[in-house]
Amino acid sequence: MVTNNNFQPTPFQTSSLSSEHVLQWQKVFTSWLMNYNSGNMRRVYQRAIRDFVDFVEERVDVFDPAKVKQWMVITWKESLKQTRLSQATINQKLSAVSAFYTVAVE
């Protein structure tokens, strides 16, 4: 396992979830993220997931990663398009969310 002192794989620390639920999601997230050999890729994907979680938490009363809906991703994508981010960066962020949830729902 590759480690990095700046690595903080905890985007699911929200007060709306039980500590057990948070730990479960952190475990899934860390396991998924550590499958990437590149430290840079891990940082980019970690940031993308954190950005997505932050975005959704601002728009729902109770955020539960297990209950992410398609409208949440579409709304986030549309908000990213309103920024100065390149299409490649937006696609990378969306790919991170897609990759994470593909593994998380298995």
Secondary structure, 3 states (H helix, E strand, C coil): CCCCCCCCCCCCCCCCCCHHHHHHHHHHHHHHHCCCCCHHHHHHHHHHHHHHHHHHHCCCCCCCHHHCCHHHHHHHHHHHHCCCCCHHHHHHHHHHHHHHHHHHCC
